[in-house]
């Protein structure tokens, strides 16, 4: 697991180290290092404030302060079958690929999975998920472009119940003509899922593009206003030096980061562990 984190945050560590020309880490050069990793200025000021008063920054002190940003509540998941997850996010964040990676992860845990292709707005979205369903050998409920996505969600959940499938992954549209249309569509999908199976979807997850850094917080807040989110997946972290944005994402959204994408392979979706993330970052910059 540590190697996955090292791979995912290597560019962030390199960027931070490049901002420090000294052999020591002081508060002055730590400020530059954190900003280079796309930690917001406000959070940088907080980090420096909560460190001990001496100028030189000790490794253990930095780890202790950084880990406080991930002290959010992790609510226990309902033990139900099928377990229905709604996957949200803007186009281009890697949402559909992440759905496939999640399915691959669940299959490795001996769980059966079904896809619901509820992005009926974007041309090619249904076909993209269909191709993934063939690759990872997952059944899919799909229709034609322009059809009612809530109906697809209902059929997917109903099929999972009838076939005793463990997991339902519902892929949704990332953009419609305007925010109101998107809100109406997502609210309807949630409502219809509950009709097919009371209290579903059981988890609503937003997929954020790691290369967007702190800008992705704005996207997440917009989706959170439409449907109350339960967790976050952050993709493409291996290709960006903006890994420091995770501190702002965790603090501003107060939602658990569930998984991170650290590459293009099917196995490059790993469970996020805050302690390992912070340890990897800090050990890397002190190395």
N, C-alpha and C positions, 0 to 999 in steps of 0.2 A: 504493500500500500504506500509506503514511504517513497518508493521509486516513482509511483504514479504521481504523487504530489510534486516531487522534484521535477518530473517531466512537465507537469502542468504549469509550474510557476518559475521555470528556468529563466524565461525572458524577463519576468518581473525582477527576479534576483539580480540578473545581469544589469538591468537598468538602474537599480538601486545602488549597486556597487560602483557603477560608472559615475555616479554623482558624488562619490566620496574619494578624494585624493589623499586622505590621511590614512595612517595605519590604525588609528583609534576611531571609535564612534562617539562623537560628542553630540550635544543637543543641537548645535548649529548644523553639523553635516547630516545628522539624522533627519532634520527638517527637510533638507534638500532631497534626501533619499526617499522619504515618504511621498513627497510631492511628485517625484519622478515616477513613482509607482501608481499615480492617480488616486492617492489618498486625498480626500478633500481637505482644504486649508483649515476648515473648522475642526475636523477630527485631528489633524496634525497638532493644532494648538492644544487640544484636549490631552493628547498623548504626552506631549512635552510637560504639560501642567501636572499630570499625575505621576510622572517619573520622580525619583528622589532628587533633592535640590542640587547635588553635585553635577558638574558639567559633563563629565565622562559617563556614558550610558553603559550600565552593566547588562550583560545578556539576559540574565534571569529576571531583572527588573522590567526589561522591555517585553519579554514573553508574558509576564504577569499582567501588564497593562493592556497589551493587545488582545489577550484572551477574554477580557471583560466585554468586548464588543459582541460576543457570541453567546451571551447569557440570556437567551430568549427561552420562552416556554416551549417545550416539545410535547405536544399533547399526544396521549396514547391513541393509536389507530383503532377503529372499531373492528372487531373480529367477525367479519361477515364474508359471505361468498355468494355471488361475485363481489369483489371489491372494485368499485367504479372510480376511475380517475379521469378528470377533465384536464386536458393539456392545452394551455393558452400561451399566447405570445405573438409578437409582430412577425410578419413575413421576413425571412432572411436570418432569423435567430438560430435556425437549426432545429425548429420544433418537430417537424415530421421525422427527421433523422433521429432525434432524441426519443421519440415514441418507439422507433424500432430498437434502439439501444436498450430502452427500459424493458421491452418485451424479451429481448435476448437475456437480460439480467434475470428476469422472472423465470424464464424457461430453465436457466441454469439452477434455479432454486426449486426445480420440479413443480412449477406452477403452470397451469394452462392459461392461455391469453387469447383475447379476441380484440380486433381493431374495429373502431367505428370511424368511418371517413366522413366527418361532419364539416370539413372545409369544402363546401359545395360552391363557394364563390370564386375561388382562384382557379384559373385554367391550369390544368395539369396536376393539381393537388391530389385529386382522387387517384390518378394514375401513379403518382409518386408513392403514395401509401400502398397501393396495390402491388407495386414492384417490391417494396420492402416486405410485404406480407408473404410473397413468394420466396424471397431470399431467406427470411427467418422462419418460414413455414408456420405462419400464424393465419387463422381464418379471418376474414374481413367482411364487414357489412358495408356496402357502398351502393350509391345510386348515380344519377347523372348530374352534371354541373347545373346549378340553378335550382335543384330540388330542395325541399325543406330539410335543413340539417337536424332539426329537432326530431323529425320523424325517423331519421337514420339513427339518432341516439336512442330513441325508444326501441327500435328494432334490435339494436346491438345489445342493450341491457336485457331485453326479453329473450333474445337468443342465448345469452350467457346463462340466464336462469334455467332455461329449458335444457341446455346441454351440460349444466353443472360445471361451467368454466370458472376458474378461480379469479381471473383479473380481466377487467375491461379498460381499454385505453382509448379514449375519445379524442381524436385530433380535431381542432377547431380552426375557424378562419382567423387570420391575424389582422385583417383590415377589410372593411366594407366602404361604401361611398362616404360615410361620415361616422363619427363617434356614436351618434344616437342609434343608427342602424346596427352597429356592432353590439352596443349595449342591449338592444331589444333581442337580438339573435341569441346572445349568450345567456341572457336571463331566461329566455324560452327553453333553451337546451337544458338548463338546470331544473327548471320547473317540470319538464317532460321526463327527465331522468327520474325525478322523485315520483312521478306517476307510475313509471315502469317498475321502480323499486324504491319504497319509502326510505327517505334519508340519504338517497344517492343524488349526486356524486359524493363519494366519501372523502375525496381529496381533490382540491383544485390547485394545480401547479402551473406556475408561469415559467417559461423558458426565456432566459435573458442571454443576449450576445455579450460575451466577456470583452470583446474588442470595443464595445461602446462605453466601457468604464462607468463612471458615475451618471452618465446620461441615461443609462438603462433604468435608474431609479424612477425617473419620470414616467416611463412606460409602465412599470410595475404598479405605481400608484394609480394610474388611470384604470388599469384592469382591476385593481383591488376595490375601486369605487363601484365597478359594475358587478362583480361577483367577489365575495370575500375570499381572498386567497388563503391557502393553507401551507404553501411551501414554494421553494424556488429551485430551479436547476440553472446553472450557469455554464454556457458552452464556450468553446474556442479559446480556452484559457492558455493553451500551449502556444498560441500564435500571437500573444499580446503581452506587452509589459505593464498592463493596467490591472494586474491582480490585486493591487492595493484597494481597488474600488469595492472589494468584498466587505471591508469594514463599514463603509457607508451604506451599502445595500443591506447589511444585517441590522445596523442601528436604525436606519430610517424606516425600514419596512417592518421590523420586529417580527420577522418570519424566519423559520428555519431554512437554511440552505441544505437541500436534501442530497443533491448530486452535483458533480462538476464534470464537464466534458474536457478531456485532456488530449484529444487526438481524433483521427478519422476512423480508426478501426472500431468494430462492434464492441470490443471489450474496453474501449477508452471512455467509459462512463463509470465513475467511481463514487462511492458514498463519501459525502463531505464530512470530515472530522476536523472541528475547529482547532483542537490541540495540535494535530499533525500539520495542519496548514500553517499555524503560527510558528511551530518548531522548525518546519522546513524553511520558512522565510527568514527567521532570525539566524538559524544555523548557517544558512546560505550567505547572509551578508557579513557574518563574523568569520567565515571561513578564510 
